[in-house]
Amino acid sequence: MVIGLRSTVSFLALLLTVPLAVPALPQPAAAQAAAGRIGIDLPAQPLDRALTALADQAGLRLALRAEDVAGKTAPALKGDMSVDEALTRLLAGSGFAHRVTGSGTVTLVPAPKADGAEVLGPVTVEGARESAWGPVQGSAASRSATATKTDTPLIETPQSVSVISAARIQAIGATNVKEALSYTAGIEIAPYGSDSRFDWVSVRGFDAYTPGFYLDGLQMRNVDTWSVWRAESYGAERIEVLRGPSSVLYGQNGPGGVINVVSKRPLDEPMREVRVQVGSDSHRQLAFDATGPVDAAKTLSYRLTGVVQDAELPAGGMPNDKYFIAPAFTWKPGADTTLTVLSQFARIDAGAYTRPFPAVGSLIPTPAGTRVPSGVFTGDPDFNRLKQDQWALGYLLEHRLNDGLTLRQNARYSHIDVDYHQVNASRFIAVNGNAADPANYRVLSRRTSGSTETSQSITIDNQAQVDLHAGAWRHTLLFGLDYQRTRVDAAAYSGGRAAALDLDAPVYGAGRAFAAAPYLDGITTVVQTGLYAQDQIKLAERWAATLGARYDWADVRNDSRLDDSRTTQTNGKASYRAGLVYLHPSGLAPYVSYSESFMPSTTTDPVTGEPFAPETGRQYEAGLRYQPPGTGDSYSIALFDLKRRNYVTYDPDSMPRRTGEVTVRGVEIEAVVQPVANLNVTASYAWTPKADVTASSNPDEVGKQLNAVSRHRGSLWSDYRFASGLKLGAGVRYVGPNRGMNETAPKEVPGYALIDAMVGYDIGNWSLAVNARNLADKTYVASCAYGSCYYGEQRTVMATVSRRW
């Protein structure tokens, strides 16, 4: 029998067959929890954290306005007691008492006066605990949907996941997504050094920017051109990293993992923020964020987030201007239906800033003993540019038919226009045959490259969630049908010549010439349709299993204007996933998992004349999470064995073969904790002893790293807020040595450590902060590849003044 929903026309496209009679989940045993006794072990901590921890443990609902409990602390609490008794003890001396309603909602009310005066009405309103798509409460997130597409506790997720909250983004002073990921395990944020063009990022040794980041669980696909979506970090409520193959839920993808940016969404409670920022490179920025209900019944709420930036890039006086606006609305016509409309527009008007130099002359000295000055800009300020307009309009629609069945449809249309041109340094121009003469290492030849592109994408994800409960067993079943279509019209060129650059006396704006003809001029259309199913199984509140399967149909069509040719490729591929978690009462949660990925190949097999079958990825992972009861702290360790298999390599005769394999093995450790009140600590470490090509049709590649992966990588950030309002923060980021991409560096690329710092002051609704990245202004080589090396980021200092009310 097919379920139809007259009141929600958009769901008519969701043709999923499910039975009408679905066993309903039992109501939360809130009243029983309030009256019965439970084991409680809460340390002394801020009152809001203590209340949140207790409510989460007891399955109650709780909402707190920060101003109601700001500066209040709760005593340590340990022993078997009722929730009512625990709440009374936590609120003692705070000026508040509590009420627990039949629906399991904790409401704070002013405490009775000693003279027995009448108690006033409640000062807070009913609300929900942390949502997988909402703000993070405390120092660490407890829930996420990136790994499951359902609102799931992180401790029940059998795969490595990191959540970077908006508060953490602000604390470390991140101005973009890659900076926000600086203190996250297993992430490389500078595979091409200091690069203004995009947020190049790799996860577990594999590029995460192709086929693209995700925005609110829907992919922002790119097809290896310059039409790459730029995510705005100020518009993010949280940034989530799912490590390892993830095709079961998301279709064609790389083996490293998924980076999902969760947008700020409308809230039921009013909140407004204005930020002014000034800093290095003539940086001036105004940002604002406002949200709240439109009507008294809170059926309609809004959010408006915006950024205006006037800045320059670190060299050449090139602009680095940006405009971003993101209106959003949520409509709740009833308790069971929610429609959220998300939109955004961004205009980027900037130059293009990169720092590549010949490896001989940067990583190692030239035969004359000289090095290229790291501060020289080898591009051309009059030519380098990256102008991009992007906009998106989408919605998140959810309707609950009953306690056991929920339907969702998430959809988005996005559009990108790109105008990109750049001058890059190539090699030294020798003036004589004397290798020891410094004059042979003074002038660099340069080349031009660029592209003009338009990209259009539509993505739809239909879901049906079925919740079943039978005895000690609980099932959360998810059935999905998703579709995406991306069309990119691009004209790209490379290899054009530009005027040579004298490093001792650089002159810009001299004559340039484009390549005689573009290497790409045409339209690429990528279509994916996927059907997936997932079962999250909970047994006796001690075991949590996740099983998933998916089948995809993927089509790629290339229409070339260079020779009026058309090539098409069609693939079908099944993917699987399984995981198991044991939930110990102590807060320990060991887990094991297996996951797969696939990616279609666009290379043609010379034997059959057909495109090669898709490359695949698979991962085995075992890990341990620890969430001490009564705290918001989170610890995790993951051991993984990851393979990229059947990718195309080229033999010594330049013939393509589907024989490539890369094996990555390692251990990742991460902790987000609050050891004492007002002290936040984020620590991560990754040990990757193997990240090598283990099979290739080219024997010279076997045993070498395909991408540059350091054996050791670690970071530590901490910040502390004093009772006076003063706040201090400091961090260190360490990246160990490696041999560059495909181990092509002429010698080992040295490791480096960078220091970041923050000092600020909070007073009332005002917050002041000064953040510095690479505080010591350390000059270092971030990476090397095929004869070039890339210098890393220079010191930046940003001062931010914000008011929130």
Buried (B, 14 or more C-beta within 10 A) or exposed (E): EEBEBEEBEBBEEBEBEBEEEBBEBEEBEBBEBBEBEBEBBBBEBBBBBBBBBBBBBBBBBBBBBEEBBEEBBBBEBEEEBBBBBBBEBBBEEBEBBBEBBEEBBBBBBBBEEEEEEEEEEBEBEBBEBBBBBBBBBBBBBBBBBBBBBBBBBBBBBBBBBBBBBBBBBBBBBBBBBBBBBBBBBBBBBBBBBBBBBBBBBBBBBBBBBBBBBBBBBBBBBBBBBBBBBBBBBBBBBBBBBBBBBBBBBBBBBBBBBBBBBBBBBBBBBEBBBBBBBBBBBEBEBEBBBBBBBBEEEBEBBBBBBBBBBBBBBBBBEBBBBBBBBBBBBBBBEEEEBBBBBBBBBBBBBBBBBBBBBBBBBBBBEBBBEBBBEBEBBBBBBBBBBBBBBBBBBBBBBBBBBBBBBBBBBBBBBBBBBBBBBBBBBBBBBBEEEEEEBEBBBBBBBBBBBBBBBBBBBBBBBBBBBBBBBEEEEBBBBBBBBBBBBBBBBBBBBBEBBBBBBEBEEBEBEEEBEBBEEBEBBBBBBBBBBBBBBBBBBBEEEEBBBBBBBBBBBBBBBBBBEEEEEEEEBEBEBEBBBBBBBEBEEEBBBBBBBBBBBBBBBBBBBEEEEEBBBBBBBBBBBBBBBBBBBBBBBBBBBBBBBBBBBBBBBBEEEEEBBBBBBBBBBBBBBBBBBBEEBBEBBBBBBBBBEBBBBBBBBBEEBBEBBBBBBBBBBBBBBBBBBEEEBEBEBBBBBBBBBBBBBBBBBBEBBEBBBBBBBBBBBBEEEEBBBBBBBBBEEBEBBBBBBEBBBBBBBBBBBBBBBBEBE
